[in-house]
Amino acid sequence: MSVQDEMDACQTSKNSFEMFGFDFMLDDSFIPWLIEVNLSPDMSYSTHITERLVKSMGEDIIKVVVDNKGKKITKDSDFGQFKLIYKGKY
């Protein structure tokens, strides 16, 4: 099953969302390779780096899900450090 198939299979109701964890590896030429996609990513603070990342991601999730709810999404929308890479149909 492809990543897209898994994501399509996890469609949720209109008033909820799911978070996926994407694991990448960089090769010697700094080309990223997708290793796996986690349907239940670990959100624990296992190191001081992951603590910063998880806290930042939590704040940015609120910007995406709550602060932008009902607003027209434009290139100037505030998603924190997230980038809009695909806009699906509602």
Buried (B, 14 or more C-beta within 10 A) or exposed (E): EEEEEEEEEEEEEEEEEEEEEEEEEEEEEEEEEEEEBEEEEEEEEEEEEBEEBBEEBEEBBEBBEEEBEEEEEEEEBEBBEEEEEEEEEE
